[in-house]
Amino acid sequence: MPLRRFDTTRLRAIPTTGVAARRCPRTDKLVAACRLGTGPANRHWADPAGPVRIEMPFGCYQVDDAEVARRAALQLDGSWAMADASLPGKLAIRARAQWADLAWWRALQPGDAWDAGEARDAGVLAGFEPRRTTLVVIAGTPDEAGLRTLAELERRAAGWKRALRVLLVGAAPGTARHLPL
């Protein structure tokens, strides 16, 4: 897992430009909702290949505001911290993320880096498995193939080592659990 890279085939990184503010109460609520059930995501210290305990490995939510969704992704993946850090600070942030990836016995911490990105549609997530706790932002309502992909991800999630959260921005009512932010 530590040598795997961010999945640029399916996801594109969210640019830090184009987001008006770094924090707002709505973003804080969304981040808290995304973090619910993602842990502890660890294994027994004597069994690095053993089963991982995750309370809720998959969650798909419907949100109305694309900027809030992008802001949450940038907050969770550490983009803001990286943008503010000096070169030694950036290296320290990366080292902490790698350490968290390697430490199978350590429970997921609130400050641990997530992978976060945008997908052009839900269908591109077919076969996806998160390397880190991951947030995916998708604009619009998924088509039938996309809905099947999301259902397949939910079915497979129990075998993952990290949780996945999908935010459907501006999806039709009833597509996923609506987060009233």
N, C-alpha and C positions, 0 to 999 in steps of 0.2 A: 504493500500500500504506500509506503513513504516515497517510493520512486515514481509512482504514477503521477501524471500531470493533470492539471485542470483540463477538462474535456472541451477543447476548442472546436471540436467537430460538431458538437451538439449545442454548445453554449458560447455566447460572446460576452466578454467582460462588459460591465456597465461603466461607462465613462463618468468620472467625477464632475465633469463639466455638464451644465444643463440642469443641475439640481439646485434650486434656489437657496435652500438652507440645509444644514447638516442634521438638525434635530427639530422635532416638534412633538407635541403630545400624541398625535395620531401615529407617528412613526414609532414612538416608544411603545404604544399599545400593540402595534403590529409585530415589532421585534419580540415582545413578551409572548404574544400568541404563537409565534413561530418557534420559540424556544421550549414551549410546553411539551413535555413528553419526549424530548430528544435524548435524554440521558437514562441511566448513567453512561451508557455506551462503553463499558469497560469489560474486561475479562479477569478472571482470577489470576493473581500474580504468578502462580505456578503453572498456569495453563494458557500460554499465549495463543494457542490455536483453538481454544474453547469457544463456547457460545457467548455472544455479546448480548447484554441486557439493554434493550431500548423500550421504553414504555409505549411510545407511539412512533413507529419507524416511518410512517408516511402520513402526510397531511396535505390536502388540497383545499385552498381557500379562495374565495371570490372577494376582490377588493375593487373599489371604485376609482381610486386616485393613483395613476401611474407614477407620479412623482413620489408619493409616499412609499410605494412598493420599491422603486429604485433606491430611495434614501435608506430604506431598511436593509436592502441588499448591500449597499456600500458600508453601512454601519457594521453588519455582521461579518463581512469578509475582510474587514480591516483596512479598506481603501483610505478612509480618512486618516487613520493612524499612520499609514505609510506615506501619505501626502505631506503630513506634518513633520515626519521624522528626518533627522540627519542621516547620512550614509551609515554611520555605526548603528543608529537607531533602527534603520531599515533591516540591517543584517541581524540585529537582535530580535526583531519581530519575526523574521523568517526562521531564525533558529528556534524560537519558542514554538512556532507552528510545527516545525519538523519534530521537535521533542514531543509535542502533544500527539503527533501521528504515531510515533514509535512507542510511547509509553502505554502499552495495552492494559496495564493494571490501573491506570489513572482514570478517574471519572471525568467526563466532559465538564469543563468549567465555563462559566458565563463569558469569559474573555477569550476563549479559544476561537481561532479563525475558522470561518466557514468558507466553503466555496459558494459563490453566488454569481449568477449570470442570467442573461435573457436568452430565451429560445424563440425561434420564429413561429413555432406552433408546437402543440403537444405531441404530434406524431414523431418529431425528431428525437424524442426521449425513449423510443423503443429500444430495449436492451440496456438502458442506462443503469448504472449502479454507482452510488456516491462513494467517493474516496474519503471525503470529509463530510460532516454535516453540511447539507447543501440547500440553498434557496434558489429556485428557478422562477423567473418572472416571464409570463406569457401574456401577450395582449390578445383580447378578444375571447370569443366562445369557441372551444375546440369543436372540430367537425367529428363525424362518427369515428373515423380512424383515430383521432386524438383522444376521444373518450375511451375507446378500447385500450389505447396505450396507457392512459392514466389508471384504468382498472387493472391492467396487467402489472403496472408498477406497484400498486397497492397490494396485489396478490403476492408478489415476490419480495416485498419489503421485509418480511419477518426474517429473511436470511441475510440481510445486510449488516454491515458493521457500523454504519452511520445512518442517521435519519435524513429524509428528504422532505422538503416543503415546497409546494408549487403554489404560486400566486397567479390566479387568472384575473387579469386587470380588465374591468369593463365587460365581464362575461354576462350572458343572459341570466336573469334571476333563476335560481334553482340548479344551476350548473354545479356548484360546489357549496360548501358551507360559507355563508356570507359573514364577513367580519365587519360589524358596524363600527367603523373608526371615526 
